[in-house]
Each structure stands twice: as structure tokens, then as C-alpha cells.
Amino acid sequence: MTNFIATSVNRTVENAVQDHFIPAEAPFSTVVKKGQILRIEDSYGQQAVDTLFYNAADFSERYSSQDTMRMQGAAYISTGTKIMSNEGRLMATMTADSCGRHDTSAGACSCESNTVRFGHGTKYLHACRDNFVLEVSRHGMSKRDVAPNINFFMNVPIEPDGKMTIVDGISAPGDYVEMKAEMGVLLVISNCPQINNPCNGFDPTPIRVLVWDGEA
């Protein structure tokens, strides 16, 4: 695979203004101010990180997978991708990517989809949609506010006929993505708990989120 990827300037943990460790299978949210740099790190490798963005000043404006793919003319996102809102506005720009494969088509796992895909015995397993609903409720939103999401580090090849399959992730321990916030955003994460397909290597693991002020 072509190593096209990281464009990050040197940053240190010591000058980060936020530094969060998100346990395996857990939800998380934080506000990233306009101009700040966000890093999402796959600490142990092969861990899908389901992610949503909301305008921090107006939650009705939120990430749009359709507008993001349309803006890029591509099904995947990576360095240079403009992360767009449902209002057609720029929310963030991806500035670095050490992995190179991130999905925004396959959506978030749910109890219902687990049942359809993997059988009734999986119905009550924890799922990303549960995480999202729990986390957005902390900000006064409901399940109606959970939009189609980005799946950082999730490997979903799309065939010429449009078929998609979730396969083994290619991210290594310490791989990361970085984004510059182009507006104040509420970041909402589900550190994916899925154990029935290989998106997490069948072993969900912790991740790390860091935020820096500007380019300093």
C-alpha cells in the first residue's frame, strides 16, 4: 500500500490543551474550538472509531456523509478531505492521516443490525448506536439527532458493483488522523464495541484523543 500519508507537524503531548483516553467500547464527547487541531489515535491498532461532528453553537447542523463524499468526489476520506455539514458548510479539514483507510458509508452498528447480520443471539450486545444515543443525550439531543457517521480506521472496500464488506483493518498501533476545526464543533465518538466482524480485530481496544491550539 502506498505510504502517502502523514503531514502532521511535530506536536507534543505536553502542549496539548486536551488529552483523553477513551476505554474500549465507550462513548465520548468534547468541544473542539475553531482553529484547534484534533488528533484521534488508534492506540493499539485495528480499532474502528465511529465519529460524529455537530456545530457547537447549533446542534441542528451536523456532519453530512453525503456532502462530504460529494465535495471530494470520493468514497473514502483522508488527508485533504473537507468534512462538510448538512448545511453545506465546512466543519473541519483533515490535515494528517497515518493510516489511509477510513469509511463514511457503512454507518454505525446497532442492536437491530447485529440481529440481522449475526443472529438473534447478538441482539443485546452493546453497539455504536447505543453509545451515540447515550452521549448526545448529555447535550440535550436524542436518537433522532444521530446522523450517518465517519468510521475512522475501518476498512470497507467498495466493489465496482457497489457491494461493501467490512474486512480486517489496516491501522497499526499509534496510527492517527488529525483535523483542523473550521468552526467550533462538538465531537462525539463511539469507540466501537463490535465483536462479530473484523472492524476491531474481534478485540475492542482503547483510543486516545488530543487537541492542540492552532499550529503551535
C-alpha positions in Angstrom: 0.0 0.0 0.0 1.3 3.5 -0.8 2.6 5.4 2.2 1.0 8.7 1.2 0.0 9.8 4.5 1.1 11.8 7.4 1.5 15.5 7.1 1.4 16.4 10.8 3.9 18.9 12.2 5.6 17.8 15.4 3.3 18.1 18.3 3.9 17.1 21.9 1.6 15.8 24.5 2.9 18.4 26.9 1.4 21.3 24.9 -1.9 19.6 24.2 -4.9 21.5 25.7 -6.9 18.3 25.8 -5.7 14.7 26.3 -8.3 12.0 26.7 -8.1 8.2 26.9 -11.3 6.5 25.8 -11.8 3.0 27.1 -12.7 0.1 24.8 -16.4 0.1 23.8 -17.1 3.5 25.5 -18.7 6.8 24.3 -17.0 10.2 24.5 -17.6 13.8 23.5 -15.8 17.1 23.8 -15.9 20.6 22.2 -13.1 21.5 19.8 -12.8 25.2 19.2 -12.4 26.8 15.7 -8.8 26.7 14.7 -7.8 23.9 17.1 -6.2 20.7 15.9 -7.8 17.4 16.8 -6.0 14.1 16.8 -7.7 10.7 17.1 -5.2 7.9 17.7 -5.8 4.2 17.3 -3.6 3.3 20.2 -3.5 -0.5 19.7 -4.4 -0.8 16.0 -7.3 -2.2 14.1 -9.9 -0.3 16.2 -12.8 1.4 14.4 -13.7 4.8 15.8 -17.2 5.9 14.9 -17.3 9.7 14.9 -19.9 12.5 14.5 -19.5 16.3 14.4 -22.1 18.9 15.4 -21.9 22.7 15.2 -21.1 23.5 18.8 -23.3 26.6 18.6 -26.3 24.9 16.8 -26.6 21.1 17.0 -29.1 21.0 14.2 -26.1 21.5 11.9 -24.1 18.3 11.9 -21.8 16.1 9.8 -23.1 15.0 6.4 -21.5 11.9 4.8 -23.3 12.7 1.5 -22.0 16.2 1.3 -18.5 15.2 2.3 -18.3 12.5 -0.3 -19.8 14.8 -2.9 -17.3 17.5 -2.1 -14.3 15.1 -2.5 -15.8 13.1 -5.4 -14.5 10.1 -3.5 -16.0 7.3 -1.2 -13.1 7.5 1.3 -11.7 10.2 3.4 -8.0 11.1 4.1 -5.5 14.0 4.1 -7.1 17.0 2.5 -10.7 15.8 2.9 -13.2 18.6 3.7 -15.6 17.4 6.4 -18.9 19.0 5.5 -22.2 19.7 7.3 -25.8 19.2 6.3 -25.8 23.0 5.7 -23.1 22.6 3.1 -20.5 24.3 5.3 -17.0 23.3 6.1 -16.7 21.8 9.6 -13.1 20.5 9.6 -10.2 19.8 7.3 -8.2 16.6 7.6 -4.6 17.6 7.8 -2.8 14.3 8.5 -3.5 10.6 8.2 -1.0 7.9 9.0 -3.4 5.0 8.1 -5.1 5.8 4.8 -8.3 3.9 5.0 -11.4 5.5 6.7 -15.1 4.7 5.8 -18.1 7.0 5.7 -20.6 4.7 4.1 -21.1 1.7 6.3 -22.7 3.6 9.3 -22.8 2.5 12.9 -23.6 -0.9 14.3 -26.8 -1.2 16.2 -28.7 -4.0 18.1 -31.1 -4.2 15.2 -28.3 -4.5 12.5 -26.4 -7.0 14.7 -29.5 -9.2 14.8 -30.0 -9.1 11.0 -26.3 -9.7 10.3 -25.2 -12.1 13.0 -28.3 -13.7 14.5 -30.7 -13.1 17.4 -28.1 -14.1 20.0 -26.3 -10.8 19.3 -29.4 -8.6 19.8 -28.4 -7.4 23.3 -24.7 -6.8 22.7 -23.6 -3.2 23.1 -23.5 -1.2 19.9 -22.3 2.1 18.5 -25.8 3.5 18.1 -26.4 2.9 21.8 -23.2 4.8 22.5 -24.2 7.7 20.3 -27.6 8.0 21.8 -26.2 7.9 25.3 -23.6 10.6 24.5 -25.8 13.0 22.5 -28.4 12.8 25.3 -25.8 14.5 27.6 -26.1 17.5 25.2 -29.9 17.6 25.0 -30.3 15.6 21.8 -32.0 12.3 21.1 -31.7 9.3 18.8 -33.2 11.4 16.0 -30.1 13.5 16.1 -27.7 10.6 15.3 -26.7 11.0 11.7 -24.7 8.7 9.4 -21.1 8.9 10.7 -17.4 8.6 9.9 -15.7 5.3 10.8 -12.1 6.2 11.3 -9.7 3.3 10.7 -12.5 1.0 9.5 -11.7 -0.9 6.3 -14.7 -1.2 4.0 -13.7 -2.0 0.4 -16.4 -0.9 -2.2 -16.6 -3.1 -5.2 -17.3 -1.8 -8.7 -20.9 -3.1 -8.4 -21.4 -1.1 -5.2 -21.1 -4.1 -2.8 -19.4 -3.3 0.5 -17.8 -5.7 3.0 -16.2 -4.9 6.4 -12.7 -6.6 6.4 -9.6 -6.5 8.6 -8.4 -3.1 9.4 -5.0 -1.9 8.3 -4.3 0.5 11.1 -1.2 -0.1 13.2 -0.7 0.8 16.9 -0.3 4.6 17.1 -1.8 5.4 13.8 -3.8 8.6 13.8 -5.8 11.2 11.9 -5.6 15.0 12.5 -8.2 17.6 11.6 -8.3 21.4 11.9 -11.7 22.6 13.2 -13.1 25.2 10.7 -15.9 26.0 13.2 -16.5 25.2 16.8 -17.6 21.6 16.8 -19.0 19.1 19.3 -17.0 15.9 18.7 -19.0 12.7 19.6 -17.2 9.3 19.5 -18.3 5.7 19.9 -15.2 3.6 20.4 -16.8 0.7 18.5 -17.7 -2.4 20.7 -18.4 -4.7 17.7 -17.1 -8.2 18.2 -18.9 -10.0 15.3 -17.0 -8.6 12.4 -13.3 -7.8 11.9 -13.6 -4.0 12.2 -11.9 -4.1 15.6 -9.9 -7.3 15.1 -12.6 -9.0 17.2 -11.0 -7.3 20.2 -12.1 -3.7 21.0 -9.3 -1.6 22.5 -8.8 1.9 24.0 -8.1 5.0 21.9 -6.7 8.5 22.6 -8.0 12.0 21.6 -5.8 15.0 21.8 -6.4 18.7 21.0 -3.9 21.5 20.4 -4.4 25.2 19.9 -3.7 26.2 16.3 -0.4 25.2 14.8 1.8 25.9 17.9 
